[in-house]
Amino acid sequence: MTARAAARMYAALLGEVDGVRLLSPARVAEVAAVEVEGRDRMLMRHHAKGLGYFLGLPPMGGDTAFGHHGSGGTIAFADRARGLSFALTRTRLAHPADGTAQLLADIVRAAVQAAGRPGGRAA
């Protein structure tokens, strides 16, 4: 999957994209609510999870975001408060803590805010 495709999929979770909306607003609130919180026995770290999604991972920028991280520093998420979706895929695997996802997500959030749009999509 490309970063653009992942960002579009997360955008379609938040609202309509080209006539397609994947979840109702009520269902989005449901999947983004904390279902389990604690030490993940597979990842060996503390995580909050909703229905199928990680909640509030650092690059996501807060409690209102849900998504997934993957191998080598990839991540895709939707931020309900900002109406923003974001995805980063890598051609060279990196350690997730290398900071690239955080840096790029922060740049996109700032650009959307500076443009005065209530939300947006980014890839």
N, C-alpha and C positions, 0 to 999 in steps of 0.2 A: 504494500500500500504506500502511496506517496503521501507526503506531508499535506499536500493540498486536499487529497481525498479524505484523509483523517480529519482535517479541520472542517471540511464540509459536512462530514458525518456528525461531528460534535455540534456544529452550527444547526443542523437539522434536528438535533435533540432539544435545542433551545427555542427554535422557532422555525418558520417556514423557509425553505431554500428551494427555489425553482418549483414551487407548488408542492413540495414534500415536507411534511412534519412527521418525525418519527415517534414522538411521545407528546401526550397532552401536558399542559403546565402542571396539572395535579400529579401526574406520573413522574415528571421530572423532579418535583419536590420530594416525592416518595423515594426515588432511586438515589437522590443526593442527601438523604437524611442518614445519620449514623445508625448503622445496624450492629456493627461490631467494632470494638476498639481494644487495642492491646498489642502485645508482642506477636507478630506474625511468625509462626514456627518455621516457615519455609524461608522467608527473607531475613529472619533474625533481627527485625527492627520493629519498633512501635508504629502502628498504622491505624488510622480510622478508615472504615470501609462502609460504603452504602450497598445498595443492591447491585453488585457487579462492578463497582467502581471504587477506586481509592479516593479519599476526600482530603483536600487541603495539602497535597504534597507541596514542598517548598516552591518549585517553579510556578505552581498554579496561582499563587498570590492571595490565598485566603480561604476562609471557611465556606465560601459560596461556590467553590470550584470542585469539579469531579472529573476523573479521568483515569488514565493508566500510564505508567512508565514501562519501558521495555528494555531490552538488551542494549548495551553500549551507549546509554545516555539518551535514548529516544523517549519522547513523551507526547501525549495528546490529551487535551482537556477542554472543558467548557466552563466558563465562569458566569454563573447566573446573574450576579450583581452587575457585571459590566456588559452582559450580552455578547461575550467574546469567546471565540473558539481559537485554539492554537494547537499546532502540531510541529514537531521537529523530528525528522528522521536523519540518520547519519550514514554516510558512505564509509566512514572509518569509525569503528567502535571506540568508545571512550568510556572512562569511568563516569558513572552518573554524577559524581560529586565534582566533575571538572568545571562546573559553573556555566557552561554554554547555554543550557536550557534556561536557566535562571536569567542570564544576561539578555537573551533574545526575547523571552517572555516579557521582561521589564521594558525593553525597548518598544515592543508592540503595544503594550498597555499604555505607555506614555504617548505614543504616536496617535492612538485612537482617542485618548483624552485631549490631546492638543488640537486634534481636528474638530473637537466639539461634538463628536458623534456619541450617542448614548451607548453604542456597542458596535461590534463589527466582527469580521472574520479575518483570520490571518493564517498564512501557511508558511 
